[in-house]
């Protein structure tokens, strides 16, 4: 068992234990199976695939600066959007921690290949809370000390109108509870470089391969760094019913047929070139033999003339 796997397991066990022993205010938060987290205590995700987030929405980032949401979409870099509230007693910290663990196993870097944008849906939360949660996130992210990564990870707060515009655009719903907390779905969203919703990931499990495929899909392959990445993007497609990526047999057959054609062309080319080389060697050998016979005849004739 790897260190990251053990870390993830301990976090999950801790979260489950927390639900069992937490004070009543935390009992509204529940850790459920993957197929249940789309709806939690009446708060549902109304998937809005293909919809665009409001680029004109205004938020305050972890540094206290006013930012326009559209600033995060450059036409090249996909975005991982996480909706949380920073004073969440159980679920949201686990979501952020599990995401960090997955990013640590991903061979893409925040700020270079993708962005992480975290927004609190609680309009009462402060910039200092956003800054504190971002610091925890960066401390857990193995590349969190790199300038590029730090620039690519942002935490935000907002007011009611702008939060409402954002959650409506992505279909994310949440409900206040009698304990002063919120019930909300457990999910994160993948957005295209233009701000379009392309994927929802539910629960606490964000496998690096699934995350990579989601980011490749969102960017339409633009962030692929190798032939292997392009092959992954070509061969795997999202199954909407299962919410997972699956290998496409037809795509694999296409690649197999293409490889067979390439190998056939290479084989025929080598065969043709080999035949040309053999023919050239044969002709040069015959030419050499002919010249040798000619020279021998000339020498023999010259010797005969000398004797007579």
C-alpha positions in Angstrom: 0.0 0.0 0.0 1.4 3.3 -1.1 1.8 6.3 1.3 -0.9 8.3 -0.7 -3.3 5.3 -0.5 -2.8 4.9 3.2 -3.3 8.7 3.7 -6.6 8.6 1.7 -7.8 5.6 3.7 -7.1 7.2 7.0 -8.8 10.4 5.9 -11.9 8.5 4.9 -12.0 6.5 8.1 -11.6 9.6 10.1 -14.5 11.3 8.3 -16.7 8.3 8.8 -15.8 8.2 12.5 -16.5 12.0 12.7 -20.0 11.6 11.5 -20.7 9.0 14.2 -19.3 11.1 17.1 -19.9 14.7 16.0 -22.1 17.1 17.8 -25.7 17.5 16.5 -24.6 20.5 14.2 -22.5 18.1 12.2 -25.0 15.3 12.0 -26.6 17.0 9.0 -23.4 16.1 7.1 -23.3 12.4 5.9 -20.8 10.4 4.0 -22.7 8.4 1.5 -22.0 6.0 -1.4 -21.1 7.4 -4.8 -24.5 6.8 -6.2 -26.2 8.7 -3.3 -24.1 11.9 -3.2 -25.8 13.6 -6.1 -28.6 14.2 -3.6 -28.0 14.9 0.0 -30.8 15.8 2.5 -32.9 17.4 -0.2 -30.0 19.3 -1.8 -29.4 18.0 -5.3 -27.2 18.6 -8.3 -29.2 19.4 -11.3 -26.6 18.6 -13.9 -26.1 21.5 -16.4 -23.7 19.8 -18.8 -22.9 22.2 -21.7 -24.0 25.3 -19.7 -21.6 28.2 -19.2 -20.7 29.7 -15.8 -21.4 33.4 -15.4 -18.1 35.1 -16.4 -19.3 38.5 -15.2 -19.9 37.2 -11.7 -17.7 39.0 -9.1 -16.0 37.3 -6.1 -13.3 38.2 -3.5 -10.2 36.0 -3.6 -8.0 34.7 -0.8 -5.9 37.9 -1.0 -9.0 40.2 -0.6 -8.9 41.2 -4.2 -12.1 41.6 -6.3 -12.0 39.2 -9.3 -14.2 38.6 -12.2 -15.0 34.9 -12.7 -14.3 35.2 -16.4 -10.6 36.0 -15.6 -10.0 32.2 -15.0 -11.0 31.2 -18.5 -8.2 31.8 -21.1 -9.4 29.4 -23.9 -6.5 27.0 -23.1 -6.7 25.9 -19.5 -9.5 23.8 -18.0 -10.8 24.5 -14.5 -11.6 22.3 -11.5 -14.5 24.1 -9.7 -15.1 23.1 -6.1 -18.2 24.4 -4.2 -17.7 24.2 -0.4 -18.1 26.3 2.8 -15.0 26.7 4.8 -16.5 26.1 8.3 -18.0 22.8 7.2 -17.3 20.4 10.1 -16.8 17.2 8.1 -17.5 16.8 4.4 -15.9 19.8 2.7 -12.5 19.3 4.4 -12.5 15.7 3.2 -13.4 16.8 -0.3 -10.5 19.2 -0.5 -8.1 16.8 1.1 -9.0 14.0 -1.3 -8.7 16.3 -4.2 -5.2 17.3 -3.1 -4.2 13.6 -2.7 -5.4 12.9 -6.3 -3.6 16.0 -7.7 -0.4 14.7 -6.1 -0.6 11.6 -8.2 -1.5 13.5 -11.4 1.3 14.2 -13.8 -0.2 17.6 -14.6 0.5 20.8 -12.6 -2.0 23.3 -11.3 -1.4 26.7 -12.9 0.2 25.2 -15.9 -2.2 22.5 -17.1 -5.3 23.3 -15.2 -6.7 25.7 -12.5 -8.3 24.9 -9.2 -11.1 27.4 -8.3 -12.7 27.0 -4.9 -15.8 29.1 -4.0 -17.7 29.2 -0.7 -21.5 29.2 -1.1 -21.9 30.7 2.4 -22.1 34.5 1.9 -21.2 35.1 5.5 -17.7 33.6 5.3 -14.7 35.8 5.3 -11.5 36.3 3.3 -9.4 35.1 6.2 -11.2 31.8 6.1 -10.5 31.5 2.4 -6.9 32.3 2.9 -6.6 29.7 5.7 -8.1 26.9 3.7 -6.0 27.8 0.7 -2.8 27.6 2.9 -3.9 24.1 4.0 -4.5 23.1 0.4 -1.1 24.3 -0.8 0.7 22.7 2.2 -0.8 19.3 1.2 -0.2 19.8 -2.5 3.3 18.5 -3.3 3.9 21.3 -5.9 2.3 23.9 -3.7 5.5 25.9 -3.2 5.9 26.5 -7.0 4.9 29.9 -8.2 3.0 28.5 -11.1 1.0 26.2 -8.8 0.2 28.9 -6.3 -1.1 31.2 -9.1 -3.3 28.4 -10.3 -5.1 27.7 -7.0 -7.6 30.3 -5.8 -10.1 30.3 -3.0 -13.1 32.8 -2.9 -16.0 34.3 -1.0 -18.9 36.1 -2.5 -22.2 37.8 -1.9 -25.7 36.3 -2.4 -26.4 37.5 -6.0 -23.1 36.3 -7.4 -23.1 33.0 -5.5 -26.7 32.4 -6.7 -25.7 33.1 -10.4 -22.8 30.6 -10.1 -24.7 27.8 -8.4 -27.7 28.2 -10.7 -25.4 27.9 -13.8 -23.9 24.6 -12.5 -27.1 23.2 -10.9 -25.6 23.0 -7.4 -28.2 23.3 -4.6 -27.7 23.6 -0.9 -30.0 24.0 2.1 -29.4 25.5 5.5 -30.1 23.2 8.5 -31.5 23.9 11.9 -28.0 23.4 13.3 -26.6 26.4 11.5 -24.8 24.2 8.9 -25.7 23.3 5.3 -26.7 20.1 3.6 -25.2 20.0 0.1 -24.2 17.4 -2.6 -20.6 16.1 -2.5 -19.2 16.9 -5.9 -16.8 18.9 -8.0 -17.2 20.2 -11.5 -14.8 20.2 -14.5 -15.1 23.3 -16.7 -13.7 23.8 -20.2 -11.2 26.6 -20.9 -14.2 28.7 -22.1 -16.2 28.2 -18.9 -18.5 25.4 -20.1 -19.5 22.6 -17.6 -18.2 19.3 -19.1 -18.1 16.9 -16.1 -19.4 16.3 -12.6 -17.4 14.1 -10.2 -19.3 12.9 -7.1 -18.2 11.6 -3.7 -14.7 11.6 -2.2 -12.9 9.4 -4.8 -11.2 11.3 -7.6 -9.0 8.7 -9.3 -6.1 10.4 -11.0 -6.8 8.6 -14.3 -10.4 9.8 -14.3 -9.3 13.3 -13.4 -6.8 13.3 -16.2 -9.4 12.1 -18.7 -11.8 14.7 -17.5 -9.3 17.5 -17.9 -8.3 16.2 -21.4 -11.9 16.1 -22.4 -12.6 19.6 -21.1 -9.6 21.0 -23.0 -10.4 18.8 -26.1 -6.9 17.3 -25.8 -5.1 20.7 -25.8 -3.3 19.9 -22.5 -2.0 16.5 -23.7 1.7 16.3 -23.0 2.6 13.1 -24.7 1.4 10.5 -27.3 0.1 8.4 -24.4 -2.2 11.3 -23.3 -3.5 11.7 -26.8 -4.1 8.0 -27.0 -6.0 8.0 -23.7 -8.1 10.9 -24.9 -8.9 9.1 -28.2 -9.7 5.7 -26.7 -11.7 6.6 -23.6 -15.1 8.2 -23.5 -17.4 9.2 -20.6 -20.3 6.9 -20.0 -23.0 9.3 -18.7 -25.1 6.5 -17.1 -22.2 5.2 -15.1 -20.5 8.5 -14.6 -17.1 7.0 -15.5 -14.8 6.7 -18.5 -14.8 3.4 -20.4 -12.5 2.1 -23.1 -14.1 2.3 -26.6 -13.7 -0.9 -28.5 -14.3 0.7 -31.8 -11.6 3.3 -31.2 -9.2 0.5 -30.2 -10.0 -1.4 -33.4 -9.4 1.8 -35.4 -5.9 2.2 -33.8 -5.3 -1.5 -34.4 -6.2 -1.2 -38.0 -4.0 1.9 -38.4 -1.1 0.2 -36.7 -1.5 -2.9 -39.0 -1.6 -0.6 -42.1 1.5 1.2 -40.9 3.4 -2.0 -40.2 2.3 -3.4 -43.6 3.6 -0.3 -45.3 6.9 -0.4 -43.4 7.2 -4.1 -44.2 6.6 -3.6 -47.9 8.9 -0.6 -48.0 11.7 -2.7 -46.4 11.1 -5.6 -48.7 11.2 -3.2 -51.8 14.3 -1.5 -50.5 16.0 -4.9 -49.8 15.2 -6.1 -53.3 16.7 -2.9 -54.8 19.8 -3.4 -52.7 20.1 -7.0 -53.7 19.6 -6.1 -57.4 22.2 -3.3 -57.1 24.7 -5.7 -55.5 24.0 -8.3 -58.2 24.5 -5.8 -61.0 27.7 -4.4 -59.5 29.0 -8.0 -59.0 28.2 -8.8 -62.7 29.8 -5.6 -63.9 32.9 -6.4 -61.8 33.1 -9.9 -63.3 32.7 -8.6 -66.8 35.4 -6.0 -66.3 37.6 -8.7 -64.8 37.1 -11.0 -67.8 37.7 -8.1 -70.2 41.0 -7.2 -68.5 42.1 -10.9 -68.5 41.4 -11.2 -72.2 43.3 -8.0 -73.0 46.3 -9.2 -71.0 46.2 -12.7 -72.7 46.0 -11.1 -76.1 48.9 -8.8 -75.4 51.0 -11.7 -74.2 50.2 -13.7 -77.3 51.3 -10.9 -79.6 54.6 -10.5 -77.7 55.5 -14.2 -78.1 54.9 -14.2 -81.9 
